[in-house]
Amino acid sequence: LVKAEIDAHVLVIGEHLPPHSRVDMDRFANTVIANTRHAASRFQLLEQRELPNDEGDGMLLHSRATMQGLDLEFYVGLYVRGDDAYQVVAFAPTRGFARLRAELLAIVSSFTVGTSA
C-alpha cells in the first residue's frame, strides 16, 4: 500500500518457520530493532508495547530513523500465526507521519492472515 501524496508505505514481510517453533516476542522485537539500527545512520525507539489483535496479540514498535539521508518514522507490528512470523511495516517521512498516525496504527493493528479457500 502506498499513499503517494505523503510518501507513506505499508508492507508485510512474512517468514515460514520450522513446524512447532516457539517464538519469543521480545527476542523477535530485539532482532527487528537491531536490523533497523544497523541499516540507519540514526535510530530512536519511541515505543514498544503489546499490540492487541483479533487473531492474537502481537507487539508494536514505534521508531524514528534516518536512512539514506531520509528522516522516517515507523510503526512495525510483529505477529506470529501458527508456523509463520510477520512484520507489518508502515512508514512515512517524519514530517508527514503525524497526519497519518491514526490510519497507519489502525492498519498495523488490524493485520489478519487470510485462509485459503
N, C-alpha and C positions, 0 to 999 in steps of 0.2 A: 504494500500500500504506500502511496506517495501523496502528499499534499504539496504540490509544486509551488504554490504561491508563498509558502513559508519554508520550503525545502525540508519538510518533515517526512520521515520514513518509518515504516514498521516492517520488520521481517521476523521470520520464525526459523530457528535453527533446531533441527531435530537430530537426535543420535540414538540409534538402536543399541541397547545394552545386552550383555550376555543374559540368558534366562535366569530369573530369580535373583537378579542383582539387588543389593541394598545400597541405596544412595544416601549418604549423609548430606543433608541440605546445607549445613554450614561449610562443609568441605567443597561442595559444588559451588556455592557462592564465592568462597575464597579463591577458587580456581578462575572463575569468571573475572573477579576483581583483579587478580594478578595478571591475567592476559590483557585486560584493558589497560592496566597501569603500564605494562610493557610496551603496548602499542602507542601510548600517549606521551607527549612531552610534558604534560601537566595533567594530574588526576586528583579529583576530590570526591570522596564518597560522602554524600549528603544524608543518606538514609538507607537503612537495611532493616526490613521487618517482614513478619509473616504476611502472606497475601491470601486472604480468604477467597475461595473459588468453589463453584458448584460441584466440580469433579474432584475436589480435594485441595487442601491448602498448598500454596507454593511459597515462594519468597520473592520479595521486591527489593531491587537495588535501584537507588536513585543517585545519579552521579553527574559530575561535570568533568569534561576532559578537553584538552587541546590536542587535535590530531591533524597532522599535515597542515598546520597553521590555522585550522578552523576551531573556534570555540563552540563546543557542542554540549548539550545536556541530554541525558538518557534516563529512561525507565527501562529496566530489564526484569521481566518476570521469569522465574525459574520454576519449572514443573517437572515432576516425574509421574508418568502414567504407564503403569504396567512395566514393560521392558523398554520403555522409551523415555529419554530425557529431552526437555525442550527449553530453549531460551527464546522468549518473545521480546524482541529489542525494538523500542520506539525511541527515536532521537530526532533532534532538530537543532539548528543553531541556537545558542544560549539566548540571543536577543529576541527570538520569536517563540521560545519554548513556553513562556508563561501564558500566552494566548491559547495554547493547545493543551495545557497541563491536564485539565479535567478529561478531555477527549482521549488523550494518549493513555492516561491512567486507566480509563474505562476499557480501552482496547486491550491493554496488557492484563488487566484483572479478569477479563471475561473469556480468556482463552479456553477453548474446549477441543477435544480430539473427536473428530467425526468417526463414524463407524462405516465399515464397508457394507454396501447394500447387496 
